[in-house]
Amino acid sequence: MTKYILKRLLWMVPVILGVTVVIFFIMHFVPGDPAVIILGTEASQAELQAKREQLGLAQPFVIQLGNYMKQVFLHFDFGNSYITNNSITKELLGRLPRTALVGFISIVLMLLVGIPLGITAAVHQNGLGDRICMVIALIGVSVPSFWLGLLLVITFSLRLGWLPASGIGGLQYYVLPCIASAFGGIAGLARQSRSSMLEVIRSDYVVTARAKGLSERKVIYGHALPNALIPIITVAGSHLAHIFGGSVVIENVFSIPGIGSYMVQAVNNRDYTVVTGSVIFLAVVFSLVMLLVDVVYAFVDPRIKAQYTSGSRKKKGAGT
Amino acid sequence: MKKESANAAVIKRLRKNKTAMFGLFIFTLLALSAIFAPLLSPYGYATLDMKHAFQGPSAAHWFGTDDLGRDIFTRILYGGRYSLTIGIISVSFALVVGVVIGTIAGYFGGRADNLIMRFLDIFQSIPGLILTIAISAALGSGFDKTILALSISRIPSFARVLRASIMRVREQEYLEAAESIRCGKFRIIMKYVLPNSLAPLIVEATMGVANTVLTAASLSYIGLGVQPPTPEWGAMLSGAKGYIRDYSYMLTFPGLFIAITVLCLNMLGDGLRDALDPRLKN
């Protein structure tokens, strides 16, 4: 198991380096001259040229990329913002707790509400509760999270006045953003949990478990669920990506000064070092979370564990 | 002959699925009303009418009017043109590229497969929306650039799905048979590999249109993507967010139409999945 985790952790290194190259490459071809963005259109040619030299923009692309990689991975420094000249690393780390809080609560909500909901629906298949749950879940995966956020604000902040509409402060500020960001995931996970439970529940070993007189609870949670979990975890992984990406929009709706809103602001200001830095940073955090998902996956799926205890070569499944 | 009957069976199963048919019906209705928008509404989507600004829903203006007195219902009808086109075109483009990449990876395997998959790993370690934002930051905003940004970020998942499905088909005996009679590679792929492995991709593409409509709206909402005054649904929401306190109806309807569109496509996608893989349904 440790070997597996180590291997996955090591694999993260080339992926993150690759992400950096790709994002740096994309941002390199952004129209507009950073020197003009910093100095304004009034600046003289000589001043602009001096600024370009100072930023290292006069060098060839490969050298710029090399310098950037060195700066990021050896000194953990994403450089400074073109606009405010503040350290991007500092800003990202300062904003991380807010983004992480919304993300973490959303993920927990998604897992703790989505999976049990799906299981309950599957156990009571075709009952009234099941039908209602699945209709709501279908709607849930179709509603844009930011629009749901707006509706929540209209209802709970503006009409009822129960919760603050935007900004940051106590935990009450995070209730609506977390619901808006988790809802799609809850719905998606409930749908997946239900369908994979239904597939498992008819299998012979579940019939056997019932036949030997186990309690319904034991049958469902002890025998059916562990086997149903594998596709559920796969889907949970893809919803994690949605929550991560969605943070950008949710932070915009609720005016939360997190990493997502930092990035959008930077895109609108054409502050591209910030965009590059935020994307790489988010990709690193996201990869770490996905690593965690893969580890959980390995715990649940004995086939992966077996590969490593028998020492055979790692071969990723075709289904991913 | 056999292929025909298999497809016919899928269509028959799909047609029996009431939810899927309902989704398809509503989606067709939405598409038709976007196409025939000028016939359905007496107003122009960009006609300003300051005297009638900020009017709530009424008989004259079903969904009310916005800050410039433009009829919201009309704008939503026209907006469907943008939102639906973005969804369909960017998925089609991503499909073409995804099929090529996925086929190379899945059918030829080996080093090409390894290289492609590692490259896709890089793209997939950036959450979809973030990647789209980065690409559209580089390309700039606007209708065509948004389509391109959305389709580029959707390619990896299509390629992966097709690759996985081709790898299952590759083991089949009919491919061995085709290879043993020295059938050309291109012919094998077009005649035997793709037709037998496209099913999961069709489902993924249907859901992909739904997701793209959602992502496009999110992009426009945060000020990237399609810009106001274009009546794209996300852009309409973006323009209306300043009036959330007093004129919340302005935010209700465009979002509702995004949700309905996505819902229809999801219903159709669910139905397609069940129809293509009847084993899953009971």
Boltz contact constraints between the chains, C-beta under 6 A:
constraints:
  - contact:
      token1: [A, 15]
      token2: [B, 121]
      max_distance: 6.0
  - contact:
      token1: [A, 15]
      token2: [B, 122]
      max_distance: 6.0
  - contact:
      token1: [A, 15]
      token2: [B, 125]
      max_distance: 6.0
  - contact:
      token1: [A, 18]
      token2: [B, 122]
      max_distance: 6.0
  - contact:
      token1: [A, 19]
      token2: [B, 122]
      max_distance: 6.0
  - contact:
      token1: [A, 19]
      token2: [B, 125]
      max_distance: 6.0
  - contact:
      token1: [A, 22]
      token2: [B, 122]
      max_distance: 6.0
  - contact:
      token1: [A, 26]
      token2: [B, 134]
      max_distance: 6.0
  - contact:
      token1: [A, 26]
      token2: [B, 138]
      max_distance: 6.0
  - contact:
      token1: [A, 29]
      token2: [B, 138]
      max_distance: 6.0
  - contact:
      token1: [A, 30]
      token2: [B, 138]
      max_distance: 6.0
  - contact:
      token1: [A, 142]
      token2: [B, 259]
      max_distance: 6.0
  - contact:
      token1: [A, 142]
      token2: [B, 262]
      max_distance: 6.0
  - contact:
      token1: [A, 142]
      token2: [B, 263]
      max_distance: 6.0
  - contact:
      token1: [A, 142]
      token2: [B, 266]
      max_distance: 6.0
  - contact:
      token1: [A, 143]
      token2: [B, 259]
      max_distance: 6.0
  - contact:
      token1: [A, 144]
      token2: [B, 214]
      max_distance: 6.0
  - contact:
      token1: [A, 144]
      token2: [B, 217]
      max_distance: 6.0
  - contact:
      token1: [A, 144]
      token2: [B, 258]
      max_distance: 6.0
  - contact:
      token1: [A, 146]
      token2: [B, 218]
      max_distance: 6.0
  - contact:
      token1: [A, 146]
      token2: [B, 221]
      max_distance: 6.0
  - contact:
      token1: [A, 147]
      token2: [B, 255]
      max_distance: 6.0
  - contact:
      token1: [A, 150]
      token2: [B, 251]
      max_distance: 6.0
  - contact:
      token1: [A, 154]
      token2: [B, 248]
      max_distance: 6.0
  - contact:
      token1: [A, 158]
      token2: [B, 245]
      max_distance: 6.0
  - contact:
      token1: [A, 241]
      token2: [B, 127]
      max_distance: 6.0
  - contact:
      token1: [A, 244]
      token2: [B, 127]
      max_distance: 6.0
  - contact:
      token1: [A, 245]
      token2: [B, 127]
      max_distance: 6.0
  - contact:
      token1: [A, 245]
      token2: [B, 128]
      max_distance: 6.0
  - contact:
      token1: [A, 245]
      token2: [B, 129]
      max_distance: 6.0
  - contact:
      token1: [A, 245]
      token2: [B, 130]
      max_distance: 6.0
  - contact:
      token1: [A, 249]
      token2: [B, 218]
      max_distance: 6.0
  - contact:
      token1: [A, 249]
      token2: [B, 222]
      max_distance: 6.0
  - contact:
      token1: [A, 252]
      token2: [B, 222]
      max_distance: 6.0
  - contact:
      token1: [A, 264]
      token2: [B, 222]
      max_distance: 6.0
  - contact:
      token1: [A, 267]
      token2: [B, 137]
      max_distance: 6.0
  - contact:
      token1: [A, 268]
      token2: [B, 223]
      max_distance: 6.0
  - contact:
      token1: [A, 275]
      token2: [B, 137]
      max_distance: 6.0
  - contact:
      token1: [A, 279]
      token2: [B, 130]
      max_distance: 6.0
  - contact:
      token1: [A, 279]
      token2: [B, 134]
      max_distance: 6.0
  - contact:
      token1: [A, 282]
      token2: [B, 130]
      max_distance: 6.0
  - contact:
      token1: [A, 283]
      token2: [B, 125]
      max_distance: 6.0
  - contact:
      token1: [A, 283]
      token2: [B, 126]
      max_distance: 6.0
  - contact:
      token1: [A, 286]
      token2: [B, 127]
      max_distance: 6.0
  - contact:
      token1: [A, 287]
      token2: [B, 125]
      max_distance: 6.0
  - contact:
      token1: [A, 318]
      token2: [B, 164]
      max_distance: 6.0
  - contact:
      token1: [A, 318]
      token2: [B, 167]
      max_distance: 6.0
  - contact:
      token1: [A, 319]
      token2: [B, 164]
      max_distance: 6.0
